[in-house]
């Protein structure tokens, strides 16, 4: 469960244990953060700055206020803050390129504003940023501390590993960042970045200072040296150098772009295979389910251009618009950002291989199903892709949908549908003979009560409104 999704036991957040000065816990729908004496003093300095007040007003920083509260284990904290809850926590390995870029730009923007008022950040990770619709918001106030003359930006290396290198992989090599970020909770190391980005073609685009020199330092110091800070001070490291580093990073990140123009489903939004009457009937069917009652969370699996996510958002707190195609998600995000849409978060999620728990003990960053429990699931024209492309049995797909305990709008392309025939043509003959409407309907009826069934006029697709059997 997540903040805003309903009552739950008081417990520390599984991802907040790494900061010795602060812990986050949840009390029902409330999100609370305990600060020790040092962190409390840093927050007092932060809250006195004009950049903090302006960032909170703009929605760049999470709104927070001091409260009286008891921690889960009774620990005494010098100060407890209550944060405005984020509806669903999402991670960089679920974000598109533009989402990660916007989160990076927000982080650098705040760090740059902070240093002007003698504040700095001790880390720089995407886990500090969450999306409220299509707007990134910085949520870790304990990341900010008072600037100490002569010290480096402690978040620089982490920024490179978790923001800059993933963005460079996509911008320079057309490599998706999501598998790399999902594969290591601390991101991409300088040496890994050096090996992937080797070659002088991009030397003028930040590789020498932010990749090669980092990798060289790692090889020299094996990740760090007790004398590094003293060495920097002796060399005259100062605020001007700090500011210059942040400004150069801001320019570099802002100039990165993903120039890929096509993908398997990038032009699917044209929906040329749907007669206009069928597409309208499908939209009407979804709309009639949506208006029945207000939902907290809605999942749109295989959302593509977000047409049906937008319909669902008309009567929901939040819609997760999920698609396996990163380019499709990136386009959707940019459209939502331009529109100022708040009720839809697009995510790169492949339900044949959904987001697992990662990090310490596999729970530091929980699986998607631990962070959001939908009340309505849109599974429109996705079952045949899972079954025929990824070889997931239709019974297993329906089991997964059933176990979500949510109402489901399911679209089933029949064995006579052109896309089903196309997908089958790439498989050995007879492999998917069991993919038939009759078989799938039998499996549906074993798990769900069918509230409504509607065959589109094209004759090859059937819509179902389903409720799990009790």
C-alpha positions as CSV (number, residue, x, y, z in Angstrom):
1,X,0.0,0.0,0.0
2,X,1.1,3.6,-0.5
3,X,0.4,7.0,0.9
4,X,-3.2,8.0,0.0
5,X,-4.3,4.4,-0.7
6,X,-6.0,3.5,2.5
7,X,-5.4,2.5,6.1
8,X,-2.3,0.6,7.1
9,X,-0.2,-0.2,10.1
10,X,2.4,2.3,11.3
11,X,5.7,1.3,9.8
12,X,9.0,2.7,8.7
13,X,9.4,3.1,5.0
14,X,11.6,0.3,3.6
15,X,13.7,2.7,1.6
16,X,14.6,5.3,4.2
17,X,17.1,3.4,6.4
18,X,20.2,4.6,4.6
19,X,20.1,8.1,6.1
20,X,21.4,8.1,9.7
21,X,19.8,11.5,10.3
22,X,16.3,10.8,9.2
23,X,13.6,8.1,8.9
24,X,10.3,8.1,7.1
25,X,7.2,6.2,8.3
26,X,3.6,5.9,7.5
27,X,0.6,6.2,9.8
28,X,-2.4,5.3,7.8
29,X,-2.4,7.7,4.9
30,X,0.0,10.1,6.7
31,X,3.7,10.4,5.7
32,X,6.0,11.4,8.5
33,X,9.7,12.1,8.7
34,X,11.7,12.1,11.9
35,X,14.8,14.3,12.0
36,X,17.6,14.1,14.6
37,X,19.3,17.2,16.1
38,X,21.6,17.8,13.2
39,X,19.0,17.3,10.5
40,X,16.5,19.5,12.5
41,X,19.0,22.3,12.5
42,X,19.6,21.9,8.8
43,X,15.8,22.0,8.2
44,X,15.5,25.2,10.3
45,X,18.2,26.8,8.0
46,X,16.4,25.4,4.9
47,X,13.0,26.7,5.9
48,X,14.4,30.2,6.4
49,X,15.5,30.5,2.8
50,X,13.6,32.1,0.1
51,X,14.3,29.3,-2.4
52,X,12.6,26.8,0.0
53,X,9.4,28.9,0.2
54,X,9.3,29.5,-3.5
55,X,10.0,25.9,-4.4
56,X,7.1,24.7,-2.1
57,X,4.8,27.2,-3.6
58,X,5.7,26.1,-7.1
59,X,5.3,22.4,-6.2
60,X,9.0,21.7,-6.8
61,X,9.4,20.7,-3.1
62,X,6.9,18.6,-1.2
63,X,4.8,20.6,1.2
64,X,5.6,19.8,4.8
65,X,4.8,21.0,8.3
66,X,6.1,20.2,11.8
67,X,3.8,17.9,13.9
68,X,3.6,15.9,17.1
69,X,3.8,12.2,16.3
70,X,5.1,8.9,17.7
71,X,7.5,6.8,15.6
72,X,6.8,3.1,15.0
73,X,9.5,2.0,17.5
74,X,9.1,4.9,20.0
75,X,12.4,6.5,18.9
76,X,12.7,10.2,20.0
77,X,13.3,12.6,17.2
78,X,14.2,16.3,17.5
79,X,11.6,17.2,14.9
80,X,8.9,15.4,13.0
81,X,7.6,16.6,9.7
82,X,4.4,15.6,8.0
83,X,4.6,15.6,4.2
84,X,1.8,16.0,1.7
85,X,1.4,12.3,0.6
86,X,2.3,11.2,-2.9
87,X,-0.4,9.0,-4.3
88,X,1.9,6.3,-5.7
89,X,5.7,5.9,-5.4
90,X,7.4,5.3,-8.8
91,X,11.0,4.7,-9.6
92,X,13.5,5.7,-12.3
93,X,13.5,2.2,-13.8
94,X,9.8,2.8,-14.6
95,X,10.3,6.3,-16.0
96,X,10.8,7.3,-19.6
97,X,13.8,9.3,-20.8
98,X,12.1,12.7,-20.5
99,X,10.8,11.8,-17.1
100,X,14.3,11.0,-15.8
101,X,15.6,14.1,-17.6
102,X,13.0,16.3,-15.9
103,X,13.8,14.8,-12.5
104,X,17.5,15.5,-13.1
105,X,16.8,19.1,-14.1
106,X,14.7,19.6,-11.0
107,X,17.4,18.2,-8.8
108,X,20.1,20.5,-10.3
109,X,17.7,23.5,-10.2
110,X,17.1,23.0,-6.5
111,X,20.8,22.4,-5.7
112,X,21.8,25.5,-7.7
113,X,19.2,27.6,-5.8
114,X,20.2,26.1,-2.5
115,X,23.9,27.0,-2.8
116,X,23.1,30.7,-3.4
117,X,21.6,30.6,0.2
118,X,24.4,28.6,1.7
119,X,22.6,25.3,1.6
120,X,23.7,22.1,-0.3
121,X,22.5,18.6,-0.8
122,X,24.2,15.5,0.5
123,X,22.8,13.2,-2.1
124,X,21.3,13.3,-5.6
125,X,19.2,10.3,-6.4
126,X,16.0,9.8,-8.4
127,X,14.5,8.2,-5.3
128,X,14.3,11.8,-3.9
129,X,11.9,12.7,-6.7
130,X,8.3,11.6,-7.4
131,X,5.8,12.5,-10.0
132,X,2.5,14.2,-9.3
133,X,0.9,13.5,-12.6
134,X,3.4,14.8,-15.1
135,X,5.2,17.1,-12.7
136,X,8.3,16.0,-10.8
137,X,8.4,16.9,-7.1
138,X,11.4,16.7,-4.7
139,X,10.3,14.8,-1.6
140,X,13.4,14.3,0.6
141,X,13.8,17.5,2.6
142,X,16.5,15.8,4.8
143,X,18.7,15.8,1.7
144,X,19.4,19.5,2.2
145,X,22.1,20.6,4.7
146,X,24.1,23.7,5.5
147,X,27.0,24.3,3.2
148,X,30.5,23.9,4.7
149,X,33.2,26.0,3.0
150,X,35.7,23.9,1.0
151,X,33.6,20.7,0.9
152,X,32.6,19.2,-2.5
153,X,29.1,18.5,-3.6
154,X,28.6,15.2,-1.9
155,X,25.8,14.3,-4.4
156,X,27.9,14.7,-7.5
157,X,29.0,11.1,-7.9
158,X,25.5,9.8,-7.2
159,X,24.0,12.3,-9.6
160,X,26.3,10.9,-12.4
161,X,25.5,7.3,-11.5
162,X,21.7,7.6,-11.2
163,X,20.9,10.5,-13.6
164,X,23.7,11.5,-16.0
165,X,25.0,8.1,-17.1
166,X,21.5,6.6,-17.7
167,X,20.5,9.6,-19.7
168,X,23.8,9.4,-21.7
169,X,23.2,5.7,-22.4
170,X,19.9,6.6,-24.1
171,X,20.9,9.8,-25.7
172,X,24.3,8.6,-27.1
173,X,23.8,4.9,-27.5
174,X,20.0,4.4,-27.8
175,X,20.2,2.0,-24.9
176,X,17.2,2.0,-22.6
177,X,18.2,3.1,-19.1
178,X,15.4,1.1,-17.3
179,X,17.1,-2.3,-17.2
180,X,20.3,-0.8,-15.9
181,X,18.5,1.1,-13.1
182,X,16.4,-1.9,-12.3
183,X,19.5,-4.1,-12.2
184,X,21.4,-2.0,-9.6
185,X,19.8,0.1,-6.8
186,X,22.9,2.4,-6.9
187,X,22.8,3.0,-10.6
188,X,25.6,2.8,-13.2
189,X,29.3,2.9,-12.1
190,X,31.8,5.2,-13.8
191,X,33.7,2.3,-15.1
192,X,30.6,0.7,-16.6
193,X,29.8,4.1,-18.2
194,X,33.3,4.4,-19.6
195,X,33.2,1.0,-21.2
196,X,29.7,1.6,-22.8
197,X,30.5,5.1,-23.9
198,X,34.1,4.6,-25.0
199,X,35.2,6.4,-28.1
200,X,36.0,10.1,-28.6
201,X,32.9,10.9,-30.6
202,X,31.1,12.3,-27.6
203,X,34.2,13.7,-25.8
204,X,32.9,17.2,-26.0
205,X,29.5,16.3,-24.5
206,X,30.6,15.8,-20.9
207,X,32.3,12.4,-21.1
208,X,35.8,13.5,-20.1
209,X,35.0,15.3,-16.8
210,X,32.0,13.3,-15.7
211,X,32.9,9.8,-17.0
212,X,36.5,9.3,-17.8
213,X,37.9,11.3,-14.8
214,X,35.4,9.6,-12.4
215,X,36.4,6.2,-13.7
216,X,40.1,7.1,-13.4
217,X,39.6,8.2,-9.8
218,X,37.8,5.0,-9.0
219,X,40.7,3.0,-10.3
220,X,43.2,5.1,-8.3
221,X,41.3,5.3,-5.0
222,X,39.1,2.2,-5.2
223,X,36.0,4.3,-4.8
224,X,37.3,7.0,-2.4
225,X,40.0,8.2,-0.1
226,X,40.0,9.6,3.4
227,X,42.2,12.4,2.2
228,X,40.1,13.5,-0.7
229,X,38.3,16.3,1.1
230,X,41.5,17.7,2.6
231,X,43.1,17.5,-0.8
232,X,40.3,19.5,-2.3
233,X,40.5,22.1,0.4
234,X,44.2,22.5,-0.1
235,X,43.7,22.8,-3.8
236,X,41.4,25.7,-3.2
237,X,38.0,24.1,-3.8
238,X,35.3,26.7,-3.1
239,X,31.7,27.7,-3.8
240,X,32.5,29.2,-7.2
241,X,33.9,25.9,-8.4
242,X,30.8,24.1,-6.9
243,X,28.5,26.5,-8.7
244,X,30.4,26.0,-12.0
245,X,30.0,22.2,-11.7
246,X,26.3,22.4,-11.2
247,X,25.8,25.0,-14.0
248,X,27.8,22.8,-16.4
249,X,25.7,19.7,-15.4
250,X,22.5,21.7,-15.9
251,X,23.5,22.7,-19.4
252,X,24.7,19.2,-20.3
253,X,21.5,17.4,-19.1
254,X,19.3,20.0,-20.7
255,X,21.0,19.4,-24.1
256,X,20.7,15.7,-24.0
257,X,18.0,14.3,-26.3
258,X,16.7,10.9,-27.4
259,X,16.4,11.2,-31.2
260,X,14.8,7.8,-31.8
261,X,11.7,8.4,-34.0
262,X,10.1,5.0,-34.2
263,X,9.4,1.8,-32.3
264,X,7.2,-1.2,-32.5
265,X,4.2,0.7,-31.3
266,X,5.1,4.3,-31.7
267,X,2.5,4.9,-34.4
268,X,-0.1,2.7,-32.8
269,X,-2.0,5.8,-31.7
270,X,-3.2,6.2,-35.3
271,X,-5.2,3.0,-34.6
272,X,-5.7,2.4,-38.3
273,X,-6.8,-1.1,-37.7
274,X,-9.9,0.1,-35.8
275,X,-12.9,1.3,-37.7
276,X,-13.8,4.7,-36.2
277,X,-17.2,3.3,-35.0
278,X,-15.4,0.4,-33.2
279,X,-13.0,2.8,-31.5
280,X,-15.9,5.0,-30.4
281,X,-17.8,2.0,-29.1
282,X,-14.7,0.9,-27.1
283,X,-14.4,4.4,-25.7
284,X,-18.1,4.4,-24.8
285,X,-17.8,1.0,-23.1
286,X,-14.8,2.2,-21.0
287,X,-16.6,5.5,-20.2
288,X,-19.7,3.7,-19.0
289,X,-17.6,1.6,-16.5
290,X,-15.6,4.6,-15.4
291,X,-18.7,6.7,-14.4
292,X,-20.1,4.0,-12.2
293,X,-18.1,5.2,-9.2
294,X,-15.0,7.1,-8.2
295,X,-11.8,5.0,-8.0
296,X,-8.6,5.7,-6.1
297,X,-6.2,3.9,-8.4
298,X,-6.7,2.7,-12.0
299,X,-4.2,0.7,-14.0
300,X,-4.2,1.0,-17.8
301,X,-2.1,-1.9,-19.0
302,X,-0.8,-1.3,-22.5
303,X,-1.9,2.3,-22.4
304,X,0.0,3.4,-25.6
305,X,-1.1,7.0,-26.3
306,X,-3.2,7.3,-23.1
307,X,-6.6,7.7,-24.8
308,X,-8.3,5.4,-22.3
309,X,-6.2,6.5,-19.4
310,X,-7.6,10.0,-19.9
311,X,-11.1,8.6,-19.9
312,X,-10.5,6.8,-16.7
313,X,-8.9,9.9,-15.1
314,X,-12.2,11.7,-15.3
315,X,-13.4,9.7,-12.3
316,X,-10.3,8.5,-10.5
317,X,-7.6,9.9,-8.1
318,X,-4.8,8.5,-10.2
319,X,-4.3,6.5,-13.4
320,X,-1.1,4.6,-14.0
321,X,-0.7,4.5,-17.8
322,X,1.7,1.6,-18.3
323,X,3.3,0.4,-21.5
324,X,6.3,-1.7,-22.3
325,X,7.4,0.6,-25.2
326,X,9.6,3.3,-23.7
327,X,9.2,5.6,-26.7
328,X,5.5,5.4,-26.5
329,X,5.6,6.2,-22.8
330,X,8.0,9.1,-23.4
331,X,5.6,10.6,-26.0
332,X,2.7,10.2,-23.7
333,X,4.6,11.9,-20.8
334,X,5.5,14.9,-23.0
335,X,1.9,15.3,-24.1
336,X,0.7,15.1,-20.5
337,X,3.3,17.6,-19.4
338,X,2.3,20.0,-22.1
339,X,-1.4,19.6,-21.1
340,X,-0.6,20.0,-17.4
341,X,-2.5,16.8,-16.7
342,X,-2.3,15.8,-13.0
343,X,-4.3,12.6,-12.8
344,X,-2.2,10.3,-15.0
345,X,1.4,9.0,-14.5
346,X,2.9,7.2,-17.5
347,X,5.3,4.3,-16.7
348,X,7.5,2.0,-18.6
349,X,6.2,-1.4,-17.4
350,X,6.2,-4.8,-19.2
351,X,3.7,-7.0,-17.6
352,X,5.4,-10.1,-19.0
353,X,8.3,-9.0,-16.7
354,X,6.9,-6.5,-14.2
355,X,8.8,-4.4,-11.8
356,X,10.2,-6.5,-8.9
357,X,11.4,-5.4,-5.5
358,X,15.1,-4.4,-5.5
359,X,17.7,-3.2,-3.1
360,X,18.4,-4.4,0.4
361,X,16.6,-7.7,1.0
362,X,14.6,-7.1,-2.1
363,X,12.2,-4.7,-0.3
364,X,14.1,-1.5,-0.2
365,X,12.3,-0.4,-3.4
366,X,9.2,-2.6,-3.4
367,X,7.5,-4.2,-6.4
368,X,4.8,-2.3,-8.3
369,X,2.1,-4.4,-6.8
370,X,3.2,-3.4,-3.3
371,X,3.0,0.3,-4.1
372,X,-0.3,0.4,-5.9
373,X,-3.5,-1.7,-5.7
374,X,-5.9,-0.7,-8.4
375,X,-9.7,-0.6,-8.0
376,X,-10.1,-0.8,-11.8
377,X,-7.8,-2.3,-14.4
378,X,-8.0,-1.6,-18.1
379,X,-6.5,-4.5,-20.1
380,X,-7.4,-3.4,-23.6
381,X,-5.9,-5.4,-26.5
382,X,-3.1,-6.7,-24.3
383,X,-4.0,-10.3,-23.6
384,X,-3.0,-11.5,-27.1
385,X,0.4,-9.9,-26.8
386,X,1.2,-11.5,-23.5
387,X,-0.1,-14.9,-24.7
388,X,1.3,-15.0,-28.2
389,X,4.4,-12.8,-28.0
390,X,5.6,-13.8,-24.5
391,X,4.0,-17.3,-24.2
392,X,2.1,-16.5,-21.0
393,X,-0.9,-18.9,-20.9
394,X,-4.2,-17.0,-21.0
395,X,-5.2,-18.8,-17.8
396,X,-2.2,-17.3,-16.0
397,X,-2.9,-13.9,-17.3
398,X,-6.5,-14.1,-16.0
399,X,-5.1,-15.4,-12.7
400,X,-3.0,-12.3,-12.4
401,X,-5.9,-10.0,-13.1
402,X,-8.1,-12.0,-10.6
403,X,-5.5,-11.7,-7.9
404,X,-5.5,-7.9,-8.2
405,X,-9.0,-8.0,-6.7
406,X,-10.1,-5.2,-9.0
407,X,-12.8,-4.7,-11.6
408,X,-11.4,-5.4,-15.0
409,X,-12.3,-4.1,-18.5
410,X,-10.8,-6.7,-20.7
411,X,-10.6,-6.6,-24.5
412,X,-10.1,-10.0,-26.2
413,X,-9.0,-10.1,-29.8
414,X,-10.4,-13.3,-31.2
415,X,-8.5,-15.9,-33.3
416,X,-9.8,-14.3,-36.5
417,X,-8.4,-10.9,-35.6
418,X,-5.6,-9.7,-38.0
419,X,-3.2,-9.0,-35.2
420,X,-3.7,-12.4,-33.6
421,X,-3.0,-14.0,-37.0
422,X,0.1,-11.8,-37.4
423,X,1.5,-12.8,-34.0
424,X,0.7,-16.4,-34.6
425,X,2.5,-16.3,-38.0
426,X,5.8,-15.9,-36.2
427,X,5.3,-19.0,-34.1
428,X,5.6,-22.7,-34.8
429,X,2.4,-24.1,-36.3
430,X,0.0,-25.3,-33.6
431,X,1.8,-23.6,-30.7
432,X,-1.1,-21.4,-29.8
433,X,-4.1,-23.3,-31.1
434,X,-5.6,-23.0,-27.6
435,X,-5.9,-19.2,-28.1
436,X,-9.5,-19.0,-29.0
437,X,-12.4,-16.9,-27.7
438,X,-14.3,-20.0,-26.5
439,X,-11.3,-21.1,-24.4
440,X,-10.7,-17.7,-23.0
441,X,-14.4,-17.1,-22.2
442,X,-14.5,-20.4,-20.2
443,X,-11.4,-19.3,-18.3
444,X,-13.0,-15.9,-17.6
445,X,-16.2,-17.4,-16.3
446,X,-14.2,-19.6,-13.9
447,X,-12.7,-16.5,-12.2
448,X,-15.0,-13.6,-12.8
449,X,-18.6,-12.5,-12.9
450,X,-19.3,-10.9,-16.3
451,X,-21.2,-7.7,-15.8
452,X,-21.3,-6.9,-19.4
453,X,-20.1,-8.3,-22.7
454,X,-20.0,-6.4,-26.0
455,X,-18.7,-7.5,-29.4
456,X,-17.3,-4.7,-31.5
457,X,-18.9,-4.3,-34.9
458,X,-15.7,-5.3,-36.7
459,X,-16.5,-8.8,-35.4
460,X,-13.0,-9.8,-34.1
461,X,-12.8,-8.1,-30.7
462,X,-14.9,-8.6,-27.6
463,X,-15.1,-6.3,-24.5
464,X,-15.8,-7.6,-21.0
465,X,-16.6,-5.8,-17.8
466,X,-15.5,-8.3,-15.1
467,X,-15.7,-8.5,-11.3
468,X,-13.7,-11.2,-9.5
469,X,-15.8,-14.0,-8.0
470,X,-15.8,-14.1,-4.2
